[in-house]
């Protein structure tokens, strides 16, 4: 079990001015920020990041959305990080997310759900390495 996970604050949350509140919530929940950057994904890079979903009907819309604006990418550290972060962000569909979770507070829809959170230790490592070199992780 890893103590690191990966997240992105998505274009909708950035556009709506929620990045600061989301980062504040993450830190207050006891996560340590290991790496952090603001960037914008090209359609090509968004497609590469979400390649696991390439055969799904929502892939094109997802790539378009994720390349539509600025994001914040971060690697976070905490005991049992993946599970702890998944609990903090809530269900993918904000209508089904528990009260007080990041998605319940800041997401607007299933497609524009404010944040990405890794779903496994393996994916957390892969996703973190997609955005950050070893020299960028503290």
C-alpha positions in Angstrom: 0.0 0.0 0.0 1.4 3.4 -1.0 1.2 6.6 0.9 1.0 8.7 -2.3 -1.8 9.6 -4.7 -2.3 11.8 -7.6 -4.9 14.5 -8.3 -5.8 17.1 -10.8 -8.0 20.1 -10.2 -10.0 20.1 -13.5 -10.8 23.0 -15.8 -14.3 23.5 -14.5 -13.1 24.0 -10.9 -10.3 26.3 -12.1 -12.7 28.4 -14.2 -15.1 28.7 -11.3 -12.4 29.9 -8.9 -12.4 26.9 -6.6 -8.7 25.9 -6.8 -7.7 27.7 -3.6 -10.6 26.2 -1.6 -9.9 22.7 -2.9 -6.2 22.9 -2.1 -7.0 24.3 1.4 -9.3 21.4 2.0 -6.7 18.9 0.9 -4.1 20.3 3.2 -6.6 20.6 6.1 -7.4 16.9 5.7 -3.8 16.0 6.4 -2.3 15.5 3.0 1.2 16.7 2.3 1.8 18.2 -1.1 4.7 16.4 -2.7 4.5 18.0 -6.1 2.3 20.8 -7.6 2.0 22.6 -10.9 -0.4 24.5 -12.9 -0.5 23.6 -16.6 -2.7 23.1 -19.6 -3.0 19.8 -21.4 -3.1 19.7 -25.1 -5.7 17.4 -26.7 -2.9 15.0 -27.5 -1.6 14.9 -23.9 -5.1 14.6 -22.4 -5.7 11.7 -24.8 -2.5 10.0 -23.6 -3.4 10.5 -20.0 -6.9 9.1 -20.4 -5.9 6.4 -22.9 -7.3 3.7 -20.6 -10.8 5.1 -21.5 -10.1 5.2 -25.3 -12.8 2.6 -26.1 -15.5 4.2 -23.9 -18.2 6.5 -25.5 -17.2 9.5 -23.3 -13.5 9.5 -24.3 -13.7 12.2 -26.9 -15.7 14.5 -24.6 -13.4 13.8 -21.7 -10.3 14.7 -23.8 -12.0 17.8 -25.1 -13.0 18.9 -21.6 -9.6 18.2 -20.0 -7.8 20.2 -22.7 -10.2 23.1 -22.5 -8.5 25.0 -19.8 -5.9 25.2 -17.1 -5.5 22.4 -14.5 -3.5 22.0 -11.3 -1.7 18.6 -11.0 -0.5 17.4 -7.7 1.0 14.4 -5.9 -0.2 14.1 -2.4 1.1 12.1 0.6 -0.8 10.6 3.6 -1.2 7.2 5.2 -3.4 5.1 2.8 -3.4 8.1 0.4 -5.5 6.6 -2.4 -8.4 5.5 -0.3 -8.3 8.6 1.9 -8.3 10.9 -1.1 -11.1 9.0 -2.8 -13.2 9.4 0.4 -12.4 13.1 0.5 -13.4 13.8 -3.1 -16.6 11.7 -3.1 -18.5 9.9 -5.8 -17.7 10.7 -9.5 -21.3 11.9 -9.9 -21.7 14.9 -7.5 -25.4 14.2 -7.1 -24.4 10.9 -5.4 -21.4 12.3 -3.4 -21.6 12.5 0.3 -22.2 15.9 1.9 -18.9 17.7 2.6 -16.9 16.0 -0.1 -15.0 18.0 -2.6 -17.2 16.9 -5.5 -20.4 17.6 -3.5 -19.2 21.1 -2.8 -17.5 22.1 -6.1 -18.5 19.8 -9.0 -21.3 20.8 -11.3 -22.0 17.5 -13.1 -20.8 14.0 -13.8 -18.7 15.3 -16.7 -17.4 18.4 -14.9 -16.7 16.9 -11.5 -14.0 19.3 -10.2 -11.1 16.9 -9.4 -9.4 13.7 -10.5 -8.2 11.2 -8.0 -6.2 8.0 -8.7 -8.1 4.8 -8.2 -5.2 2.6 -7.2 -1.7 2.8 -5.9 -0.4 1.6 -9.3 -2.3 4.3 -11.2 -1.2 6.9 -8.7 2.4 6.2 -9.5 1.8 6.1 -13.2 -0.3 9.3 -13.2 2.1 11.2 -10.9 5.0 10.2 -13.2 3.1 11.5 -16.2 3.2 15.0 -14.8 6.3 15.1 -12.6 9.9 13.9 -12.8 11.7 12.6 -9.8 13.4 16.0 -9.4 10.0 17.7 -9.0 8.8 15.5 -6.1 9.6 16.7 -2.6 
